[in-house]
Every structure is written in C-alpha cells, then in structure tokens.
Amino acid sequence: MPGRRARRERERSRARENAERHAAGRWEVLFETSEEAEMRAYRERERESLRRYRQDDLRIDVLCGRLRRETWYRLSVFVPEGAGK
C-alpha cells in the first residue's frame, strides 16, 4: 500500500520523541472520577484550558475494577522534571 512505510516511520519517530521527552518527569492527576459521563463533562467544560498542553502530554487512564470495584477514570498531564507546580 502506498505511503505505508513513510507513515510507519513517522509513527516510530513520534514514539521515540515521546519516549525521550517523557523519560524525565512525572504525571500529575488533573481530574479523577468513577463516572464516565462526569469525565466527559469535565473535558468538555475545560476544553479551552486543556489546549495549553500538548496532546502527547495528556493521558486518560481507565482503571478497571472488574466486578469487585468501580471503574475509575483519571486525566493526567505530564510535568517535565524541573518544572514548578
């Protein structure tokens, strides 16, 4: 398929860049809830303020509790080492 090699190389390059960038720093939780609708509402409400972050520096974790616990949704942002709170 035409362009597949170039696309794969771009993806690899982007993954390498993110791995290097995220090597030194930490993930800070911005918002956490057990309601998926509440997470969507938060993201919609805070859409403009979240644009100040790079897309690669935002992460949504879905912590599955299986049948024993509730599922939790967590929105985190990457904070590079040396950056103030």
C-alpha positions as CSV (number, residue, x, y, z in Angstrom):
1,M,0.0,0.0,0.0
2,P,1.5,3.4,-1.0
3,G,2.7,5.6,1.8
4,R,2.7,2.8,4.5
5,R,6.4,2.9,5.0
6,A,6.5,6.7,5.4
7,R,3.6,6.6,7.9
8,R,5.2,3.8,9.9
9,E,8.5,5.8,10.1
10,R,6.6,8.9,11.2
11,E,4.9,6.9,13.9
12,R,8.2,5.4,15.1
13,S,9.8,8.8,15.1
14,R,7.0,10.3,17.1
15,A,7.1,7.4,19.6
16,R,10.9,7.8,20.0
17,E,10.5,11.5,20.6
18,N,7.7,11.0,23.2
19,A,9.8,8.3,25.0
20,E,12.7,10.7,25.2
21,R,10.6,13.6,26.3
22,H,8.7,11.6,28.9
23,A,11.9,10.0,30.3
24,A,12.4,12.7,32.9
25,G,9.3,14.0,34.7
26,R,6.1,12.8,36.3
27,W,2.4,12.5,35.5
28,E,0.1,14.8,37.7
29,V,-3.6,14.0,38.1
30,L,-5.9,16.8,36.9
31,F,-9.2,15.1,37.4
32,E,-10.4,11.7,38.7
33,T,-13.9,10.2,38.9
34,S,-15.8,7.0,38.8
35,E,-18.4,8.3,36.4
36,E,-17.6,8.3,32.7
37,A,-20.2,11.0,32.0
38,E,-18.6,13.2,34.6
39,M,-15.2,12.7,32.9
40,R,-16.8,13.7,29.5
41,A,-18.4,16.7,31.1
42,Y,-15.1,17.8,32.7
43,R,-13.3,17.5,29.4
44,E,-16.0,19.5,27.6
45,R,-16.1,22.2,30.3
46,E,-12.3,22.5,30.4
47,R,-11.7,22.2,26.7
48,E,-10.1,25.6,26.3
49,S,-7.8,25.3,29.3
50,L,-6.6,21.8,28.2
51,R,-5.5,23.2,24.9
52,R,-2.5,24.8,26.5
53,Y,-1.0,21.3,26.9
54,R,0.5,19.3,24.1
55,Q,-1.8,16.4,23.0
56,D,1.0,14.0,23.8
57,D,1.3,15.3,27.3
58,L,-2.3,14.5,28.3
59,R,-3.3,11.0,29.3
60,I,-6.6,9.3,30.2
61,D,-6.3,6.2,32.3
62,V,-9.3,3.8,32.7
63,L,-8.7,1.9,35.9
64,C,-10.9,-1.2,35.5
65,G,-12.1,-2.5,38.8
66,R,-13.6,-5.6,37.2
67,L,-16.5,-6.9,39.2
68,R,-15.2,-6.1,42.7
69,R,-14.6,-2.3,42.4
70,E,-15.8,0.6,40.4
71,T,-14.1,1.6,37.3
72,W,-12.1,4.9,37.7
73,Y,-11.3,7.5,35.0
74,R,-8.2,9.6,35.5
75,L,-7.0,12.6,33.4
76,S,-3.3,13.3,33.9
77,V,-0.8,15.8,32.5
78,F,2.9,15.3,32.1
79,V,5.1,17.7,34.0
80,P,8.7,17.7,32.9
81,E,11.4,17.4,35.6
82,G,12.4,20.8,37.0
83,A,9.0,22.4,36.1
84,G,7.3,24.1,39.1
85,K,3.9,23.1,40.4
